[in-house]
Amino acid sequence: MAVQDLNYEIPTWAAALITVFVLFSFAYGVLIQGSFLAPIVLWLWLGGIALSLFVVYLLYRFVIAVEKIADKM
C-alpha cells in the first residue's frame, strides 16, 4: 500500500476570514454583551457541533468500509 504525500495548504483568505471572525466575536461579546465568556461559550458550542459532524463522518466511512469488505467475500 502506497502512502501519498498529502500537503494541505490553508488559503490565506480563509485564515484571514477566521481571524477576523474570532476577533469580531470577542469584540461583540465584550462590547455588546458585556461578557468575556460569551464568545468562549460560542466557540465551544461550534466546536462541539464540528466534533459531532466529524464523528458522524467517521461512522459513515466505517459503514462504507464494512460494505466493501462484505462485497468482496
N, C-alpha and C positions, 0 to 999 in steps of 0.2 A: 504494500500500500504506500503510495507516494504522498508525502505531505507537501502541500502547496505553501509557498511563502506569501502569506496574506499581509499586505501593508495597507491598513486602513488609514486614511488621512481625513481629518475633520476639516471641512472648508472654513476659511477664516470668517466668512459671513455668518456661518452657523455659530461659531464661537463668540463672535461679537453680539449676535442676537441673544444668545443665552446670557451673556454677561449683562447686557442692558436689561433683560427681563428680571434677572436676580436683583440688580441694583434698584430697578423700579419697584419691585415688590417690597424690598426693605424700606425704601423711601415712603411708599404708600402705607406700610404698616406702622412706621414710626410717626409720620406726619399726620396722616388722616385718622388712623385707628388709635394712635397713641400707645401702641404696644410693640415691643421688640419681639415678643414671642409669636405674634400673629403670622409673620412671614415664615418663621421656622416651622410652625404647625402646617402651613400651606405646603411647604416643600416636603415635609414628612408625609403628608397625605398624598401628594403627587408621586412620591417615591413608592409608597405602598401600592398605588394603582399600577405603576410601572412594573413593580415586582410581581404583582398578581398576573399581569398580562404575560410577563416572561415565563412564569410557571405554567400557565395555560399553553403557551407556545411549545415549551419543552414536553408537556404531556402529549400534545398533538404530534410532535416529531417522534415520540416514543411509540405511539399507536401506529404511525406510518411505518416505522421500522419493523414492528412486530408483524404487520400485514405483509410486508415484503418478505420477511423470513418465512411466514406461513405459505406464501405463494410459491416459494422455491422448494418446498417439501413435497 
